[in-house]
Amino acid sequence: MQAGPVRAREWVLEFEPQGPSEIEPLMGWISSKDPLQQVRVVFQRLEEAISYCERRGLSFTIEKPARHKPRLRSYAENFLPSERTSITPTPVP
């Protein structure tokens, strides 16, 4: 299934990292002591996001989404080999 552009009209509030990320020595995962790094707040309208930040005294920058021009493709193009995949023939004994 594909979600399509349904969630493309939402505005997302993400917090800037307050500290550097660290590599956890045992497993090699990237960790941080900043709990807000994983918080994402979703708004339906830009005005709601701005008023939320102003009520809480948060400084913010607005990054408008880039325009995406859909590429029209036919269904048959899904089965054509692409540049990313290389098919090497195996010799038949």
PDB file with one MODEL, atoms N, CA, C and O in Angstrom:
MODEL        1
ATOM      1  N   MET A   1       0.842  -1.194   0.000  1.00  0.00           N
ATOM      2  CA  MET A   1       0.000   0.000   0.000  1.00  0.00           C
ATOM      3  C   MET A   1       0.877   1.244   0.000  1.00  0.00           C
ATOM      4  O   MET A   1       2.010   1.220   0.481  1.00  0.00           O
ATOM      5  N   GLN A   2       0.354   2.302  -0.530  1.00  0.00           N
ATOM      6  CA  GLN A   2       1.063   3.570  -0.547  1.00  0.00           C
ATOM      7  C   GLN A   2       0.185   4.621   0.094  1.00  0.00           C
ATOM      8  O   GLN A   2      -1.018   4.681  -0.160  1.00  0.00           O
ATOM      9  N   ALA A   3       0.798   5.456   0.933  1.00  0.00           N
ATOM     10  CA  ALA A   3       0.036   6.469   1.650  1.00  0.00           C
ATOM     11  C   ALA A   3      -0.354   7.623   0.733  1.00  0.00           C
ATOM     12  O   ALA A   3      -1.420   8.215   0.899  1.00  0.00           O
ATOM     13  N   GLY A   4       0.495   7.941  -0.225  1.00  0.00           N
ATOM     14  CA  GLY A   4       0.192   9.046  -1.114  1.00  0.00           C
ATOM     15  C   GLY A   4       0.337  10.385  -0.426  1.00  0.00           C
ATOM     16  O   GLY A   4       1.008  10.471   0.602  1.00  0.00           O
ATOM     17  N   PRO A   5      -0.266  11.427  -0.955  1.00  0.00           N
ATOM     18  CA  PRO A   5      -0.094  12.772  -0.404  1.00  0.00           C
ATOM     19  C   PRO A   5      -1.048  13.113   0.730  1.00  0.00           C
ATOM     20  O   PRO A   5      -1.261  14.296   0.997  1.00  0.00           O
ATOM     21  N   VAL A   6      -1.628  12.135   1.406  1.00  0.00           N
ATOM     22  CA  VAL A   6      -2.619  12.425   2.443  1.00  0.00           C
ATOM     23  C   VAL A   6      -2.011  13.222   3.582  1.00  0.00           C
ATOM     24  O   VAL A   6      -2.590  14.218   4.017  1.00  0.00           O
ATOM     25  N   ARG A   7      -0.850  12.798   4.074  1.00  0.00           N
ATOM     26  CA  ARG A   7      -0.225  13.479   5.201  1.00  0.00           C
ATOM     27  C   ARG A   7       0.665  14.641   4.773  1.00  0.00           C
ATOM     28  O   ARG A   7       1.315  15.252   5.622  1.00  0.00           O
ATOM     29  N   ALA A   8       0.713  14.959   3.498  1.00  0.00           N
ATOM     30  CA  ALA A   8       1.591  16.005   2.997  1.00  0.00           C
ATOM     31  C   ALA A   8       1.111  17.402   3.387  1.00  0.00           C
ATOM     32  O   ALA A   8       1.878  18.359   3.284  1.00  0.00           O
ATOM     33  N   ARG A   9      -0.112  17.537   3.823  1.00  0.00           N
ATOM     34  CA  ARG A   9      -0.653  18.855   4.144  1.00  0.00           C
ATOM     35  C   ARG A   9      -0.520  19.194   5.628  1.00  0.00           C
ATOM     36  O   ARG A   9      -1.060  20.206   6.076  1.00  0.00           O
ATOM     37  N   GLU A  10       0.181  18.375   6.387  1.00  0.00           N
ATOM     38  CA  GLU A  10       0.354  18.628   7.820  1.00  0.00           C
ATOM     39  C   GLU A  10       1.620  19.435   8.074  1.00  0.00           C
ATOM     40  O   GLU A  10       2.573  19.381   7.297  1.00  0.00           O
ATOM     41  N   TRP A  11       1.613  20.181   9.167  1.00  0.00           N
ATOM     42  CA  TRP A  11       2.768  20.951   9.606  1.00  0.00           C
ATOM     43  C   TRP A  11       3.345  20.249  10.830  1.00  0.00           C
ATOM     44  O   TRP A  11       2.606  19.870  11.738  1.00  0.00           O
ATOM     45  N   VAL A  12       4.650  20.079  10.852  1.00  0.00           N
ATOM     46  CA  VAL A  12       5.309  19.314  11.905  1.00  0.00           C
ATOM     47  C   VAL A  12       6.247  20.238  12.679  1.00  0.00           C
ATOM     48  O   VAL A  12       7.033  20.982  12.093  1.00  0.00           O
ATOM     49  N   LEU A  13       6.147  20.175  14.012  1.00  0.00           N
ATOM     50  CA  LEU A  13       7.042  20.915  14.894  1.00  0.00           C
ATOM     51  C   LEU A  13       8.091  19.939  15.398  1.00  0.00           C
ATOM     52  O   LEU A  13       7.755  18.955  16.058  1.00  0.00           O
ATOM     53  N   GLU A  14       9.367  20.199  15.094  1.00  0.00           N
ATOM     54  CA  GLU A  14      10.476  19.384  15.560  1.00  0.00           C
ATOM     55  C   GLU A  14      11.426  20.287  16.346  1.00  0.00           C
ATOM     56  O   GLU A  14      11.667  21.430  15.959  1.00  0.00           O
ATOM     57  N   PHE A  15      11.955  19.774  17.436  1.00  0.00           N
ATOM     58  CA  PHE A  15      12.854  20.549  18.278  1.00  0.00           C
ATOM     59  C   PHE A  15      14.297  20.364  17.829  1.00  0.00           C
ATOM     60  O   PHE A  15      14.692  19.283  17.391  1.00  0.00           O
ATOM     61  N   GLU A  16      15.082  21.440  17.943  1.00  0.00           N
ATOM     62  CA  GLU A  16      16.503  21.376  17.628  1.00  0.00           C
ATOM     63  C   GLU A  16      17.214  20.550  18.699  1.00  0.00           C
ATOM     64  O   GLU A  16      16.836  20.613  19.869  1.00  0.00           O
ATOM     65  N   PRO A  17      18.225  19.783  18.326  1.00  0.00           N
ATOM     66  CA  PRO A  17      18.965  19.017  19.331  1.00  0.00           C
ATOM     67  C   PRO A  17      19.691  19.962  20.297  1.00  0.00           C
ATOM     68  O   PRO A  17      20.326  20.929  19.876  1.00  0.00           O
ATOM     69  N   GLN A  18      19.587  19.666  21.595  1.00  0.00           N
ATOM     70  CA  GLN A  18      20.218  20.507  22.611  1.00  0.00           C
ATOM     71  C   GLN A  18      21.646  20.072  22.912  1.00  0.00           C
ATOM     72  O   GLN A  18      22.411  20.840  23.496  1.00  0.00           O
ATOM     73  N   GLY A  19      22.010  18.886  22.533  1.00  0.00           N
ATOM     74  CA  GLY A  19      23.351  18.394  22.782  1.00  0.00           C
ATOM     75  C   GLY A  19      23.790  17.457  21.672  1.00  0.00           C
ATOM     76  O   GLY A  19      22.995  17.075  20.814  1.00  0.00           O
ATOM     77  N   PRO A  20      25.063  17.092  21.698  1.00  0.00           N
ATOM     78  CA  PRO A  20      25.543  16.198  20.642  1.00  0.00           C
ATOM     79  C   PRO A  20      25.075  14.769  20.845  1.00  0.00           C
ATOM     80  O   PRO A  20      24.809  14.341  21.968  1.00  0.00           O
ATOM     81  N   SER A  21      24.980  14.049  19.761  1.00  0.00           N
ATOM     82  CA  SER A  21      24.650  12.633  19.827  1.00  0.00           C
ATOM     83  C   SER A  21      25.919  11.856  20.171  1.00  0.00           C
ATOM     84  O   SER A  21      27.028  12.274  19.839  1.00  0.00           O
ATOM     85  N   GLU A  22      25.738  10.724  20.839  1.00  0.00           N
ATOM     86  CA  GLU A  22      26.875   9.905  21.234  1.00  0.00           C
ATOM     87  C   GLU A  22      26.680   8.498  20.700  1.00  0.00           C
ATOM     88  O   GLU A  22      25.549   8.049  20.513  1.00  0.00           O
ATOM     89  N   ILE A  23      27.767   7.813  20.458  1.00  0.00           N
ATOM     90  CA  ILE A  23      27.694   6.427  20.031  1.00  0.00           C
ATOM     91  C   ILE A  23      27.792   5.549  21.267  1.00  0.00           C
ATOM     92  O   ILE A  23      28.759   5.627  22.025  1.00  0.00           O
ATOM     93  N   GLU A  24      26.786   4.718  21.462  1.00  0.00           N
ATOM     94  CA  GLU A  24      26.753   3.837  22.617  1.00  0.00           C
ATOM     95  C   GLU A  24      27.780   2.730  22.390  1.00  0.00           C
ATOM     96  O   GLU A  24      27.726   2.049  21.367  1.00  0.00           O
ATOM     97  N   PRO A  25      28.728   2.534  23.337  1.00  0.00           N
ATOM     98  CA  PRO A  25      29.863   1.657  23.060  1.00  0.00           C
ATOM     99  C   PRO A  25      29.520   0.166  22.930  1.00  0.00           C
ATOM    100  O   PRO A  25      30.199  -0.546  22.190  1.00  0.00           O
ATOM    101  N   LEU A  26      28.507  -0.315  23.615  1.00  0.00           N
ATOM    102  CA  LEU A  26      28.232  -1.747  23.584  1.00  0.00           C
ATOM    103  C   LEU A  26      27.597  -2.184  22.264  1.00  0.00           C
ATOM    104  O   LEU A  26      28.067  -3.128  21.630  1.00  0.00           O
ATOM    105  N   MET A  27      26.526  -1.495  21.849  1.00  0.00           N
ATOM    106  CA  MET A  27      25.799  -1.902  20.645  1.00  0.00           C
ATOM    107  C   MET A  27      26.118  -1.044  19.426  1.00  0.00           C
ATOM    108  O   MET A  27      25.820  -1.447  18.301  1.00  0.00           O
ATOM    109  N   GLY A  28      26.715   0.126  19.622  1.00  0.00           N
ATOM    110  CA  GLY A  28      27.037   0.998  18.505  1.00  0.00           C
ATOM    111  C   GLY A  28      25.886   1.874  18.053  1.00  0.00           C
ATOM    112  O   GLY A  28      25.963   2.503  16.998  1.00  0.00           O
ATOM    113  N   TRP A  29      24.797   1.924  18.855  1.00  0.00           N
ATOM    114  CA  TRP A  29      23.659   2.759  18.510  1.00  0.00           C
ATOM    115  C   TRP A  29      23.975   4.209  18.800  1.00  0.00           C
ATOM    116  O   TRP A  29      24.826   4.514  19.636  1.00  0.00           O
ATOM    117  N   ILE A  30      23.294   5.094  18.114  1.00  0.00           N
ATOM    118  CA  ILE A  30      23.445   6.524  18.365  1.00  0.00           C
ATOM    119  C   ILE A  30      22.424   6.920  19.420  1.00  0.00           C
ATOM    120  O   ILE A  30      21.230   6.660  19.275  1.00  0.00           O
ATOM    121  N   SER A  31      22.911   7.552  20.484  1.00  0.00           N
ATOM    122  CA  SER A  31      22.016   7.931  21.575  1.00  0.00           C
ATOM    123  C   SER A  31      22.194   9.399  21.899  1.00  0.00           C
ATOM    124  O   SER A  31      23.156  10.038  21.475  1.00  0.00           O
ATOM    125  N   SER A  32      21.249   9.919  22.658  1.00  0.00           N
ATOM    126  CA  SER A  32      21.287  11.313  23.070  1.00  0.00           C
ATOM    127  C   SER A  32      20.621  11.431  24.437  1.00  0.00           C
ATOM    128  O   SER A  32      19.736  10.648  24.782  1.00  0.00           O
ATOM    129  N   LYS A  33      21.055  12.408  25.198  1.00  0.00           N
ATOM    130  CA  LYS A  33      20.456  12.643  26.508  1.00  0.00           C
ATOM    131  C   LYS A  33      19.335  13.679  26.430  1.00  0.00           C
ATOM    132  O   LYS A  33      18.767  14.065  27.452  1.00  0.00           O
ATOM    133  N   ASP A  34      19.025  14.121  25.227  1.00  0.00           N
ATOM    134  CA  ASP A  34      17.994  15.127  25.005  1.00  0.00           C
ATOM    135  C   ASP A  34      16.650  14.446  24.752  1.00  0.00           C
ATOM    136  O   ASP A  34      16.482  13.820  23.706  1.00  0.00           O
ATOM    137  N   PRO A  35      15.680  14.546  25.678  1.00  0.00           N
ATOM    138  CA  PRO A  35      14.401  13.872  25.462  1.00  0.00           C
ATOM    139  C   PRO A  35      13.550  14.506  24.367  1.00  0.00           C
ATOM    140  O   PRO A  35      12.674  13.839  23.817  1.00  0.00           O
ATOM    141  N   LEU A  36      13.780  15.764  24.039  1.00  0.00           N
ATOM    142  CA  LEU A  36      12.958  16.431  23.024  1.00  0.00           C
ATOM    143  C   LEU A  36      13.375  16.080  21.596  1.00  0.00           C
ATOM    144  O   LEU A  36      12.701  16.457  20.638  1.00  0.00           O
ATOM    145  N   GLN A  37      14.471  15.366  21.460  1.00  0.00           N
ATOM    146  CA  GLN A  37      14.942  15.017  20.125  1.00  0.00           C
ATOM    147  C   GLN A  37      13.975  14.068  19.426  1.00  0.00           C
ATOM    148  O   GLN A  37      13.941  14.033  18.196  1.00  0.00           O
ATOM    149  N   GLN A  38      13.191  13.300  20.172  1.00  0.00           N
ATOM    150  CA  GLN A  38      12.264  12.351  19.578  1.00  0.00           C
ATOM    151  C   GLN A  38      10.833  12.870  19.502  1.00  0.00           C
ATOM    152  O   GLN A  38       9.945  12.161  19.029  1.00  0.00           O
ATOM    153  N   VAL A  39      10.597  14.094  19.957  1.00  0.00           N
ATOM    154  CA  VAL A  39       9.237  14.638  19.998  1.00  0.00           C
ATOM    155  C   VAL A  39       8.906  15.315  18.673  1.00  0.00           C
ATOM    156  O   VAL A  39       9.669  16.146  18.180  1.00  0.00           O
ATOM    157  N   ARG A  40       7.766  14.950  18.109  1.00  0.00           N
ATOM    158  CA  ARG A  40       7.236  15.600  16.913  1.00  0.00           C
ATOM    159  C   ARG A  40       5.781  15.924  17.179  1.00  0.00           C
ATOM    160  O   ARG A  40       5.006  15.048  17.562  1.00  0.00           O
ATOM    161  N   VAL A  41       5.402  17.186  16.976  1.00  0.00           N
ATOM    162  CA  VAL A  41       4.024  17.626  17.173  1.00  0.00           C
ATOM    163  C   VAL A  41       3.472  17.978  15.791  1.00  0.00           C
ATOM    164  O   VAL A  41       4.083  18.747  15.049  1.00  0.00           O
ATOM    165  N   VAL A  42       2.310  17.410  15.451  1.00  0.00           N
ATOM    166  CA  VAL A  42       1.723  17.586  14.121  1.00  0.00           C
ATOM    167  C   VAL A  42       0.511  18.507  14.219  1.00  0.00           C
ATOM    168  O   VAL A  42      -0.330  18.348  15.104  1.00  0.00           O
ATOM    169  N   PHE A  43       0.430  19.472  13.303  1.00  0.00           N
ATOM    170  CA  PHE A  43      -0.675  20.422  13.237  1.00  0.00           C
ATOM    171  C   PHE A  43      -1.311  20.360  11.855  1.00  0.00           C
ATOM    172  O   PHE A  43      -0.638  20.076  10.864  1.00  0.00           O
ATOM    173  N   GLN A  44      -2.600  20.626  11.797  1.00  0.00           N
ATOM    174  CA  GLN A  44      -3.302  20.625  10.517  1.00  0.00           C
ATOM    175  C   GLN A  44      -3.082  21.923   9.734  1.00  0.00           C
ATOM    176  O   GLN A  44      -3.079  21.923   8.503  1.00  0.00           O
ATOM    177  N   ARG A  45      -2.898  23.033  10.470  1.00  0.00           N
ATOM    178  CA  ARG A  45      -2.726  24.332   9.808  1.00  0.00           C
ATOM    179  C   ARG A  45      -1.485  25.019  10.338  1.00  0.00           C
ATOM    180  O   ARG A  45      -1.070  24.769  11.470  1.00  0.00           O
ATOM    181  N   LEU A  46      -0.891  25.877   9.534  1.00  0.00           N
ATOM    182  CA  LEU A  46       0.302  26.618   9.921  1.00  0.00           C
ATOM    183  C   LEU A  46       0.007  27.567  11.072  1.00  0.00           C
ATOM    184  O   LEU A  46       0.844  27.746  11.956  1.00  0.00           O
ATOM    185  N   GLU A  47      -1.165  28.174  11.073  1.00  0.00           N
ATOM    186  CA  GLU A  47      -1.522  29.123  12.123  1.00  0.00           C
ATOM    187  C   GLU A  47      -1.565  28.442  13.492  1.00  0.00           C
ATOM    188  O   GLU A  47      -1.183  29.046  14.495  1.00  0.00           O
ATOM    189  N   GLU A  48      -2.022  27.204  13.538  1.00  0.00           N
ATOM    190  CA  GLU A  48      -2.047  26.459  14.799  1.00  0.00           C
ATOM    191  C   GLU A  48      -0.636  26.224  15.328  1.00  0.00           C
ATOM    192  O   GLU A  48      -0.392  26.342  16.528  1.00  0.00           O
ATOM    193  N   ALA A  49       0.285  25.894  14.440  1.00  0.00           N
ATOM    194  CA  ALA A  49       1.670  25.659  14.851  1.00  0.00           C
ATOM    195  C   ALA A  49       2.310  26.945  15.366  1.00  0.00           C
ATOM    196  O   ALA A  49       3.031  26.922  16.363  1.00  0.00           O
ATOM    197  N   ILE A  50       2.053  28.055  14.697  1.00  0.00           N
ATOM    198  CA  ILE A  50       2.630  29.331  15.128  1.00  0.00           C
ATOM    199  C   ILE A  50       2.073  29.745  16.479  1.00  0.00           C
ATOM    200  O   ILE A  50       2.830  30.189  17.343  1.00  0.00           O
ATOM    201  N   SER A  51       0.781  29.613  16.680  1.00  0.00           N
ATOM    202  CA  SER A  51       0.196  30.009  17.960  1.00  0.00           C
ATOM    203  C   SER A  51       0.680  29.096  19.092  1.00  0.00           C
ATOM    204  O   SER A  51       0.851  29.559  20.219  1.00  0.00           O
ATOM    205  N   TYR A  52       0.901  27.814  18.812  1.00  0.00           N
ATOM    206  CA  TYR A  52       1.440  26.890  19.813  1.00  0.00           C
ATOM    207  C   TYR A  52       2.823  27.351  20.272  1.00  0.00           C
ATOM    208  O   TYR A  52       3.108  27.380  21.469  1.00  0.00           O
ATOM    209  N   CYS A  53       3.675  27.708  19.318  1.00  0.00           N
ATOM    210  CA  CYS A  53       5.029  28.161  19.657  1.00  0.00           C
ATOM    211  C   CYS A  53       5.002  29.484  20.412  1.00  0.00           C
ATOM    212  O   CYS A  53       5.762  29.671  21.362  1.00  0.00           O
ATOM    213  N   GLU A  54       4.136  30.400  20.001  1.00  0.00           N
ATOM    214  CA  GLU A  54       4.063  31.697  20.672  1.00  0.00           C
ATOM    215  C   GLU A  54       3.532  31.565  22.098  1.00  0.00           C
ATOM    216  O   GLU A  54       4.015  32.256  22.995  1.00  0.00           O
ATOM    217  N   ARG A  55       2.556  30.699  22.324  1.00  0.00           N
ATOM    218  CA  ARG A  55       2.022  30.507  23.680  1.00  0.00           C
ATOM    219  C   ARG A  55       3.075  29.951  24.628  1.00  0.00           C
ATOM    220  O   ARG A  55       3.076  30.277  25.815  1.00  0.00           O
ATOM    221  N   ARG A  56       3.964  29.119  24.116  1.00  0.00           N
ATOM    222  CA  ARG A  56       4.981  28.496  24.951  1.00  0.00           C
ATOM    223  C   ARG A  56       6.321  29.226  24.910  1.00  0.00           C
ATOM    224  O   ARG A  56       7.277  28.778  25.542  1.00  0.00           O
ATOM    225  N   GLY A  57       6.410  30.313  24.197  1.00  0.00           N
ATOM    226  CA  GLY A  57       7.633  31.106  24.141  1.00  0.00           C
ATOM    227  C   GLY A  57       8.764  30.433  23.382  1.00  0.00           C
ATOM    228  O   GLY A  57       9.934  30.645  23.701  1.00  0.00           O
ATOM    229  N   LEU A  58       8.436  29.632  22.390  1.00  0.00           N
ATOM    230  CA  LEU A  58       9.441  28.932  21.596  1.00  0.00           C
ATOM    231  C   LEU A  58       9.799  29.762  20.376  1.00  0.00           C
ATOM    232  O   LEU A  58       8.914  30.294  19.705  1.00  0.00           O
ATOM    233  N   SER A  59      11.085  29.877  20.084  1.00  0.00           N
ATOM    234  CA  SER A  59      11.483  30.520  18.832  1.00  0.00           C
ATOM    235  C   SER A  59      11.364  29.475  17.730  1.00  0.00           C
ATOM    236  O   SER A  59      11.595  28.290  17.972  1.00  0.00           O
ATOM    237  N   PHE A  60      11.011  29.899  16.535  1.00  0.00           N
ATOM    238  CA  PHE A  60      10.756  28.941  15.470  1.00  0.00           C
ATOM    239  C   PHE A  60      11.140  29.508  14.123  1.00  0.00           C
ATOM    240  O   PHE A  60      11.216  30.724  13.942  1.00  0.00           O
ATOM    241  N   THR A  61      11.380  28.621  13.186  1.00  0.00           N
ATOM    242  CA  THR A  61      11.573  28.969  11.780  1.00  0.00           C
ATOM    243  C   THR A  61      10.612  28.109  10.971  1.00  0.00           C
ATOM    244  O   THR A  61      10.341  26.961  11.322  1.00  0.00           O
ATOM    245  N   ILE A  62      10.111  28.671   9.902  1.00  0.00           N
ATOM    246  CA  ILE A  62       9.151  27.971   9.061  1.00  0.00           C
ATOM    247  C   ILE A  62       9.858  27.537   7.791  1.00  0.00           C
ATOM    248  O   ILE A  62      10.429  28.353   7.069  1.00  0.00           O
ATOM    249  N   GLU A  63       9.810  26.244   7.533  1.00  0.00           N
ATOM    250  CA  GLU A  63      10.369  25.704   6.303  1.00  0.00           C
ATOM    251  C   GLU A  63       9.215  25.165   5.473  1.00  0.00           C
ATOM    252  O   GLU A  63       8.617  24.142   5.807  1.00  0.00           O
ATOM    253  N   LYS A  64       8.917  25.853   4.411  1.00  0.00           N
ATOM    254  CA  LYS A  64       7.816  25.411   3.552  1.00  0.00           C
ATOM    255  C   LYS A  64       8.274  24.233   2.712  1.00  0.00           C
ATOM    256  O   LYS A  64       9.429  24.185   2.290  1.00  0.00           O
ATOM    257  N   PRO A  65       7.388  23.289   2.467  1.00  0.00           N
ATOM    258  CA  PRO A  65       7.783  22.108   1.697  1.00  0.00           C
ATOM    259  C   PRO A  65       8.087  22.457   0.250  1.00  0.00           C
ATOM    260  O   PRO A  65       7.496  23.368  -0.330  1.00  0.00           O
ATOM    261  N   ALA A  66       9.018  21.714  -0.311  1.00  0.00           N
ATOM    262  CA  ALA A  66       9.375  21.918  -1.713  1.00  0.00           C
ATOM    263  C   ALA A  66       8.264  21.357  -2.593  1.00  0.00           C
ATOM    264  O   ALA A  66       7.625  20.363  -2.248  1.00  0.00           O
ATOM    265  N   ARG A  67       8.048  21.990  -3.702  1.00  0.00           N
ATOM    266  CA  ARG A  67       7.026  21.515  -4.639  1.00  0.00           C
ATOM    267  C   ARG A  67       7.520  20.240  -5.304  1.00  0.00           C
ATOM    268  O   ARG A  67       8.643  20.180  -5.806  1.00  0.00           O
ATOM    269  N   HIS A  68       6.693  19.253  -5.299  1.00  0.00           N
ATOM    270  CA  HIS A  68       7.023  17.981  -5.924  1.00  0.00           C
ATOM    271  C   HIS A  68       6.221  17.847  -7.201  1.00  0.00           C
ATOM    272  O   HIS A  68       4.990  17.868  -7.183  1.00  0.00           O
ATOM    273  N   LYS A  69       6.917  17.713  -8.289  1.00  0.00           N
ATOM    274  CA  LYS A  69       6.245  17.529  -9.563  1.00  0.00           C
ATOM    275  C   LYS A  69       6.125  16.030  -9.819  1.00  0.00           C
ATOM    276  O   LYS A  69       7.137  15.356 -10.007  1.00  0.00           O
ATOM    277  N   PRO A  70       4.920  15.509  -9.829  1.00  0.00           N
ATOM    278  CA  PRO A  70       4.772  14.062 -10.030  1.00  0.00           C
ATOM    279  C   PRO A  70       5.211  13.645 -11.419  1.00  0.00           C
ATOM    280  O   PRO A  70       4.937  14.322 -12.410  1.00  0.00           O
ATOM    281  N   ARG A  71       5.890  12.533 -11.466  1.00  0.00           N
ATOM    282  CA  ARG A  71       6.335  11.993 -12.738  1.00  0.00           C
ATOM    283  C   ARG A  71       5.308  10.974 -13.196  1.00  0.00           C
ATOM    284  O   ARG A  71       5.059   9.981 -12.512  1.00  0.00           O
ATOM    285  N   LEU A  72       4.727  11.214 -14.326  1.00  0.00           N
ATOM    286  CA  LEU A  72       3.711  10.306 -14.856  1.00  0.00           C
ATOM    287  C   LEU A  72       4.400   9.070 -15.425  1.00  0.00           C
ATOM    288  O   LEU A  72       5.291   9.161 -16.270  1.00  0.00           O
ATOM    289  N   ARG A  73       3.962   7.916 -14.935  1.00  0.00           N
ATOM    290  CA  ARG A  73       4.531   6.666 -15.385  1.00  0.00           C
ATOM    291  C   ARG A  73       3.406   5.714 -15.765  1.00  0.00           C
ATOM    292  O   ARG A  73       2.288   5.799 -15.258  1.00  0.00           O
ATOM    293  N   SER A  74       3.731   4.835 -16.646  1.00  0.00           N
ATOM    294  CA  SER A  74       2.759   3.797 -16.983  1.00  0.00           C
ATOM    295  C   SER A  74       2.982   2.607 -16.054  1.00  0.00           C
ATOM    296  O   SER A  74       4.043   2.477 -15.444  1.00  0.00           O
ATOM    297  N   TYR A  75       1.998   1.761 -15.955  1.00  0.00           N
ATOM    298  CA  TYR A  75       2.098   0.588 -15.095  1.00  0.00           C
ATOM    299  C   TYR A  75       3.216  -0.349 -15.566  1.00  0.00           C
ATOM    300  O   TYR A  75       3.860  -1.004 -14.746  1.00  0.00           O
ATOM    301  N   ALA A  76       3.442  -0.414 -16.855  1.00  0.00           N
ATOM    302  CA  ALA A  76       4.462  -1.311 -17.404  1.00  0.00           C
ATOM    303  C   ALA A  76       5.870  -0.892 -16.997  1.00  0.00           C
ATOM    304  O   ALA A  76       6.769  -1.732 -16.964  1.00  0.00           O
ATOM    305  N   GLU A  77       6.082   0.384 -16.688  1.00  0.00           N
ATOM    306  CA  GLU A  77       7.410   0.841 -16.287  1.00  0.00           C
ATOM    307  C   GLU A  77       7.851   0.263 -14.956  1.00  0.00           C
ATOM    308  O   GLU A  77       9.045   0.256 -14.659  1.00  0.00           O
ATOM    309  N   ASN A  78       6.912  -0.227 -14.137  1.00  0.00           N
ATOM    310  CA  ASN A  78       7.280  -0.851 -12.881  1.00  0.00           C
ATOM    311  C   ASN A  78       8.097  -2.123 -13.088  1.00  0.00           C
ATOM    312  O   ASN A  78       8.824  -2.535 -12.184  1.00  0.00           O
ATOM    313  N   PHE A  79       7.994  -2.743 -14.241  1.00  0.00           N
ATOM    314  CA  PHE A  79       8.642  -4.017 -14.490  1.00  0.00           C
ATOM    315  C   PHE A  79       9.871  -3.895 -15.383  1.00  0.00           C
ATOM    316  O   PHE A  79      10.500  -4.905 -15.699  1.00  0.00           O
ATOM    317  N   LEU A  80      10.224  -2.692 -15.791  1.00  0.00           N
ATOM    318  CA  LEU A  80      11.414  -2.505 -16.604  1.00  0.00           C
ATOM    319  C   LEU A  80      12.634  -2.464 -15.696  1.00  0.00           C
ATOM    320  O   LEU A  80      12.542  -1.947 -14.582  1.00  0.00           O
ATOM    321  N   PRO A  81      13.770  -2.989 -16.134  1.00  0.00           N
ATOM    322  CA  PRO A  81      14.979  -2.887 -15.310  1.00  0.00           C
ATOM    323  C   PRO A  81      15.418  -1.436 -15.220  1.00  0.00           C
ATOM    324  O   PRO A  81      15.353  -0.686 -16.194  1.00  0.00           O
ATOM    325  N   SER A  82      15.861  -1.059 -14.043  1.00  0.00           N
ATOM    326  CA  SER A  82      16.282   0.326 -13.842  1.00  0.00           C
ATOM    327  C   SER A  82      17.801   0.413 -13.842  1.00  0.00           C
ATOM    328  O   SER A  82      18.488  -0.602 -13.953  1.00  0.00           O
ATOM    329  N   GLU A  83      18.320   1.627 -13.716  1.00  0.00           N
ATOM    330  CA  GLU A  83      19.758   1.837 -13.680  1.00  0.00           C
ATOM    331  C   GLU A  83      20.357   1.302 -12.380  1.00  0.00           C
ATOM    332  O   GLU A  83      21.536   0.951 -12.334  1.00  0.00           O
ATOM    333  N   ARG A  84      19.538   1.241 -11.319  1.00  0.00           N
ATOM    334  CA  ARG A  84      20.035   0.803 -10.011  1.00  0.00           C
ATOM    335  C   ARG A  84      20.273  -0.702  -9.977  1.00  0.00           C
ATOM    336  O   ARG A  84      21.154  -1.172  -9.256  1.00  0.00           O
ATOM    337  N   THR A  85      19.515  -1.446 -10.731  1.00  0.00           N
ATOM    338  CA  THR A  85      19.671  -2.896 -10.705  1.00  0.00           C
ATOM    339  C   THR A  85      20.464  -3.339 -11.916  1.00  0.00           C
ATOM    340  O   THR A  85      20.238  -2.876 -13.034  1.00  0.00           O
ATOM    341  N   SER A  86      21.384  -4.232 -11.677  1.00  0.00           N
ATOM    342  CA  SER A  86      22.135  -4.785 -12.796  1.00  0.00           C
ATOM    343  C   SER A  86      21.905  -6.287 -12.811  1.00  0.00           C
ATOM    344  O   SER A  86      22.055  -6.963 -11.794  1.00  0.00           O
ATOM    345  N   ILE A  87      21.547  -6.784 -13.949  1.00  0.00           N
ATOM    346  CA  ILE A  87      21.269  -8.201 -14.100  1.00  0.00           C
ATOM    347  C   ILE A  87      22.441  -8.822 -14.846  1.00  0.00           C
ATOM    348  O   ILE A  87      22.728  -8.474 -15.991  1.00  0.00           O
ATOM    349  N   THR A  88      23.108  -9.745 -14.172  1.00  0.00           N
ATOM    350  CA  THR A  88      24.201 -10.424 -14.823  1.00  0.00           C
ATOM    351  C   THR A  88      23.751 -11.840 -15.148  1.00  0.00           C
ATOM    352  O   THR A  88      23.295 -12.566 -14.264  1.00  0.00           O
ATOM    353  N   PRO A  89      23.873 -12.228 -16.381  1.00  0.00           N
ATOM    354  CA  PRO A  89      23.421 -13.584 -16.751  1.00  0.00           C
ATOM    355  C   PRO A  89      24.341 -14.635 -16.156  1.00  0.00           C
ATOM    356  O   PRO A  89      25.559 -14.462 -16.116  1.00  0.00           O
ATOM    357  N   THR A  90      23.761 -15.697 -15.708  1.00  0.00           N
ATOM    358  CA  THR A  90      24.543 -16.817 -15.182  1.00  0.00           C
ATOM    359  C   THR A  90      24.753 -17.823 -16.303  1.00  0.00           C
ATOM    360  O   THR A  90      23.824 -18.135 -17.048  1.00  0.00           O
ATOM    361  N   PRO A  91      25.967 -18.326 -16.421  1.00  0.00           N
ATOM    362  CA  PRO A  91      26.218 -19.288 -17.510  1.00  0.00           C
ATOM    363  C   PRO A  91      25.504 -20.608 -17.248  1.00  0.00           C
ATOM    364  O   PRO A  91      25.453 -21.091 -16.117  1.00  0.00           O
ATOM    365  N   VAL A  92      24.968 -21.166 -18.288  1.00  0.00           N
ATOM    366  CA  VAL A  92      24.262 -22.443 -18.192  1.00  0.00           C
ATOM    367  C   VAL A  92      25.254 -23.542 -18.506  1.00  0.00           C
ATOM    368  O   VAL A  92      25.889 -23.512 -19.560  1.00  0.00           O
ATOM    369  N   PRO A  93      25.408 -24.542 -17.592  1.00  0.00           N
ATOM    370  CA  PRO A  93      26.404 -25.612 -17.867  1.00  0.00           C
ATOM    371  C   PRO A  93      25.979 -26.529 -18.966  1.00  0.00           C
ATOM    372  O   PRO A  93      26.705 -27.464 -19.304  1.00  0.00           O
TER     373      PRO A  93
ENDMDL
END
